[in-house]
Amino acid sequence: MKKLTIIFAVSLFLLLSAINSYGQSKKITVPLRFDFYYSYEQVVEALKALNKAYPELTTLDLVGKSEENREIYALTVNNPKTGDHLSKPGVYVDGNIHGNEIQASEVCLYFLNQLLTKYSENERITRMVDKNAYYVLPTVNVDGRYHFFTDPNTSSSNRGLRRPKDDDRDGLFDEDFMDDLDGDGNITQMRKKDPYGRLKTDPEDPRLMVPVEPGEKGEWTMLGQEGIDNDGDGRVNEDSEGYVDGNRNWGYNWAPPYVQSGAGDYPFSGIGIKAIANYLYQRPNIIMVYAFHNSGGMYLRGPSTKDQGELLSNDIEVYDYLGKNNEMIVPGYRYLISWKDLYATYGDFTDFTDNIIGSYSFVGELYQSSTETYSPPGKTEAAEEEDFFRENRARSRERLKFNDHVAQGELYVDWKPYKHPTYGDIEIGGWVKMSSRLPHPFMLQDLVHRNAAAVMFSAEQTPEITMEIFEKTKVGKDLYRVRVRMANSKAIPSMTYSAVRKKLYPQDMLKVSGNGVKVVSGGRLTDVYSDRVTYKEHKPEIQFCQVPGFGKIEYQFLISGKGKVQFDFTSRKAKDVSKTIDL
Amino acid sequence: MMKRLFRFIKIPLILGFSMLLCLNWISAQNPSNEYNRYHTPDEINSLLGKLNKDFPGRTSLTQLAVTPAGNKVMMLEIGPDAGKSARTVPAILVVGNPEGDVPISGEATLFLADLILNGADVRTDMTWYIVPMLNPDAVLHYFNKPLQRDTRNARPHNDDMDDRVDEDGFNDLDGNGIITQMRVVDPLGEWIPIPGEPRLMKRADGNKGERGIYKLYTEGVDDDGDGKYNEDGPGGVNIGITFPHLYKPNTPDGGAWPGSEKETFEMMKFVYEHPEIAMTFAFGSTNFCMVAPRGGRKGTADMDNIKIPERYATMFNADPDKSYSMGEIMEMVKPMMPAGMEVSESMIASFLGLGAVVNPLREDLAFYNELTEKYKEFLKEKDAEPKRLASQSAKDGSFELWSYYNLGVPTFSMDLWTLPEVKKEKTDDSELTIEKLESMSNDEFVALGEEKITAFLKESGAPPQYNGAMVINMVKSGQLSTKQMAGMMKQMGGGAAEKDTEGADPKEKALLAFSDESLNGKGFVDWKEFDHPTLGKVEIGGAVPYVDNTPPESMIDSLLTLQVPWVFNLVKKLPELKFVKTETKSAGSGIHELTAWIQNSSYLPFPTAMGGRNQQPAPAILVVKGDVTFLSGKPRTTIGNLEGNKSIKLSWIIKAERPEDIILTIESKNVWGDQKQINIGGVK
């Protein structure tokens, strides 16, 4: 008896450790580790630890609070010696706007970890840090992440914001959540033995089920997600949290819930979302944005709906350059267009950043479950038609073998009997919440490094403007012709073409000034060789411009007078640059 | 002695007492405040505060938002729930002056609150949320000098996207305290004065051989020397166009996003926190009481004719060239969903990217049109035949459109006053004109009769000493022929009926007519020369701002008294759900069939068709309470859409062990419900 008790106690201990194996008890140290998933509290701890370890380079920003009063933090990385953060191009990275898409925060933490721990050790990273201002907000949906870790979930649940909504229109709010009937911390599937069922056991893997042939005797009926009918209305789990999707609640091209499911009542009804919008709006220097999600393995650009029409071709060029390189940095990920290759979304985050902040934005859909393979070298499984909602059977079988032999069974729970209050004798089993949309921790390191590297590639391409006064000719008594060139050695222009076209904010400016001088005329030099200038009629001493990526623009001025002349290029996104000459 | 005294004072006493009673009755119908002038934002808020103070038990005052200039958006709640946290009755939201440039609408909102509190004939089991000014910064413009029509709040905004913010606004160059227009002779000028009314101008039509003379500017100088005049004045955002439905991004006065201004955001937040709001009413520049909200926009998703994009069509086994109804598509999608996953219309609509509704739904237009007829009758009864210019259509991003399309509740509005229509010029063939006179014979002329001739002379502006009788004598005696007369009249300048005002904007004509006839000409500043610092010789003149939508103060009270009470008629139309009949049938062994018939006993549907489409209004639930088991049917049943004066039938099969009292309740936040108690027998 005693032996049995000991065995029982040990098994219980092991079981509990297994449940905790995703790191709830790990200690946070710098450099950060990436072999486990950070709970909400651990993400905050990690940011604080980085801030504490690198006080001169970082600032901890309390962006706001969530519906359940949790704090949303961002970390600013900026080298004050190379300028104030608002004076430099801004790179903004966030993740986990959907509460279940957790590995996005790890990517953000890894990115920070790289920038900070390798500063002054790695030349390229040092230059990257000195050049830009970085705003990294690892967890947008803090309530979602918290509940995803703490509560039983599927890999897709706890996606939305904690804003009560009467989804099933019965007058009650959020009254029928999922239920973890077998108490294993996961919401899996329920099935029932049923001779009239349309499914039968898969001959290859008894955990799977396949449709019966016409006329064949059935075996199983799928009942759906683990749960009971909490509100007695005949439906199971039909009114859980929300449903308000944080990534449909933004103020650009927002549409109400009957048009866009999950939009929320009005733009920025989400408390945390509104706070982040204000945080961004106060950082108008942001020119590059990455928002991480799962899953699928994609880098998506906008527009998010077809009715907006295609982007300007010059902006597409910038996206193509960055996107195609991302495909090579993270093999298997595809660079795609949001509305076209995925689906239309109204009121999403990157449409907001593109059209209101005036940035280039990517959505990174992290992880492909197709990497969970179990096949001999050189052989590829027959490509059965995969539909949008369910993976094909061959893939499922392979993933289960991967689960068995590469993940030691940690991704899948086998079917076990259970007595259900309404359905009677059923079985419960399926993929655990920490599976399918995110990598087993042993694959996490590769995922975070490659995706952080993609962000770094873009960060290195933020505009770098140089100014050259390449000609000064006397054309009369105290009258000079001066030619100025602004050049950009990087791919990202000083302003998106869309922002210029829409007059989103005042354009970049070239200002000419001096105490003893007067600008008689000035304009864009469109052809140096034939002296073709497009003159500005009024106030020629202020020229509105935009410096293209990998390109230049030139201006010509006729200046009268004597003494010092100062040329100031000012830009919201690019770093300002000035030059002075003597007439 | 006392008895004699009493008899003495008996009659005066009785008289006095009855008078007191009468006065009390009269004052119970009259508003507390006076409505004989336009009040500033501070005064409006103070009057609102006074109502709150005078009626403490029935009202509560809330501050919704503070504007960039520090003005307050205040709300007065009137009703039985005032001051309490629980919301027990349906509510109406009344919003005044969303664009801020209609002074009389703020007065109307206050007037409405006043009437409600002072004994208006309207039910008391409801809440009124009254917001007299949604855009107080803009309301202030009416009271500032120089006078200019401006819908923008005080948010600094770089309208021309140059290097400075709010650096070039209007300037009152001629010092008359009014911002009007400037016209400058310019070779590129497109405008010419209208021959019949040279105060007004029209664009020159080259095809007619007209050559433009003037360029038009608003009064001011080019403060920032960029070649543009008054292109970046102080402010700001027009709150009246910042609501989410059909909101236009990237405009000079639309704000950064819908709700980027507190005035808008806090209003929306309040509305969604108060699902008991069953109707909205806006006093502003639109009039949904007079004319239904307009349609004709492109792009509505028609739920009966949906085309499935090709890449989904194969997935659904559908034909991309065929049109399907939403119901058909849902049937196609359901089997493909993972077991237990709910499929809703909204999910399908957003997945397929179907887009928003942008035109009023047919079923809703039915009640709007019916009610406009009733409103016109209502005005006729009061002898008011408003032949005034048409009200404005609701703008994209307006409060009114957001209320109809996003909230899905009956939405009404009223604009109180527009310029009277210009009397139609006589084009009737039988009427006399100078041309006709010229071609007439003397005898034909005389045959017209004295009355017609007198009228003609008067209209033509003939000198007063020439009356009909005199002229007839002159013609009869041969002193004057028709041709001579016509020639003389032409020389005199034609007269009012002959004015060639072709090409004039009808609104401008109406303004001028009203200004001349009712404002002593003060509605229009005559063109006067001025030496402009950069433009040289200009003329300054033009319509005075607000004349076209703000009647003289003496008219306020009568306009409000006439029109505002229509709101109470609309309240009477709000849906009400009642049990028309309930029935139990015993099937033995304690099993009973319970049936209830529920009727919407009022006129308006519950919800509107748009509310049915967007699923936004809170549903009504029929709750069956009692110690019973449900064999068929559920304790909570959602009552679906119920049109006005229609009924539905719901039934349950229940089992009761003992005789039970079952309570049936129609529960809803935003509609008046009902309750019924039924006794059933139990096991026999």
Boltz contact constraints between the chains, C-beta under 6 A:
constraints:
  - contact:
      token1: [A, 169]
      token2: [B, 619]
      max_distance: 6.0
  - contact:
      token1: [A, 169]
      token2: [B, 638]
      max_distance: 6.0
  - contact:
      token1: [A, 170]
      token2: [B, 636]
      max_distance: 6.0
  - contact:
      token1: [A, 170]
      token2: [B, 638]
      max_distance: 6.0
  - contact:
      token1: [A, 171]
      token2: [B, 621]
      max_distance: 6.0
  - contact:
      token1: [A, 222]
      token2: [B, 339]
      max_distance: 6.0
  - contact:
      token1: [A, 224]
      token2: [B, 339]
      max_distance: 6.0
  - contact:
      token1: [A, 224]
      token2: [B, 340]
      max_distance: 6.0
  - contact:
      token1: [A, 225]
      token2: [B, 340]
      max_distance: 6.0
  - contact:
      token1: [A, 233]
      token2: [B, 634]
      max_distance: 6.0
  - contact:
      token1: [A, 238]
      token2: [B, 342]
      max_distance: 6.0
  - contact:
      token1: [A, 251]
      token2: [B, 257]
      max_distance: 6.0
  - contact:
      token1: [A, 254]
      token2: [B, 244]
      max_distance: 6.0
  - contact:
      token1: [A, 255]
      token2: [B, 356]
      max_distance: 6.0
  - contact:
      token1: [A, 256]
      token2: [B, 406]
      max_distance: 6.0
  - contact:
      token1: [A, 258]
      token2: [B, 346]
      max_distance: 6.0
  - contact:
      token1: [A, 258]
      token2: [B, 614]
      max_distance: 6.0
  - contact:
      token1: [A, 258]
      token2: [B, 615]
      max_distance: 6.0
  - contact:
      token1: [A, 259]
      token2: [B, 356]
      max_distance: 6.0
  - contact:
      token1: [A, 260]
      token2: [B, 350]
      max_distance: 6.0
  - contact:
      token1: [A, 261]
      token2: [B, 346]
      max_distance: 6.0
  - contact:
      token1: [A, 261]
      token2: [B, 347]
      max_distance: 6.0
  - contact:
      token1: [A, 261]
      token2: [B, 350]
      max_distance: 6.0
  - contact:
      token1: [A, 265]
      token2: [B, 272]
      max_distance: 6.0
  - contact:
      token1: [A, 266]
      token2: [B, 244]
      max_distance: 6.0
  - contact:
      token1: [A, 266]
      token2: [B, 259]
      max_distance: 6.0
  - contact:
      token1: [A, 266]
      token2: [B, 268]
      max_distance: 6.0
  - contact:
      token1: [A, 267]
      token2: [B, 257]
      max_distance: 6.0
  - contact:
      token1: [A, 267]
      token2: [B, 258]
      max_distance: 6.0
  - contact:
      token1: [A, 267]
      token2: [B, 259]
      max_distance: 6.0
  - contact:
      token1: [A, 344]
      token2: [B, 353]
      max_distance: 6.0
  - contact:
      token1: [A, 388]
      token2: [B, 315]
      max_distance: 6.0
  - contact:
      token1: [A, 389]
      token2: [B, 336]
      max_distance: 6.0
  - contact:
      token1: [A, 502]
      token2: [B, 250]
      max_distance: 6.0
  - contact:
      token1: [A, 503]
      token2: [B, 161]
      max_distance: 6.0
  - contact:
      token1: [A, 506]
      token2: [B, 158]
      max_distance: 6.0
  - contact:
      token1: [A, 506]
      token2: [B, 161]
      max_distance: 6.0
  - contact:
      token1: [A, 537]
      token2: [B, 227]
      max_distance: 6.0
  - contact:
      token1: [A, 538]
      token2: [B, 226]
      max_distance: 6.0
  - contact:
      token1: [A, 538]
      token2: [B, 227]
      max_distance: 6.0
  - contact:
      token1: [A, 539]
      token2: [B, 225]
      max_distance: 6.0
  - contact:
      token1: [A, 539]
      token2: [B, 226]
      max_distance: 6.0
  - contact:
      token1: [A, 542]
      token2: [B, 163]
      max_distance: 6.0
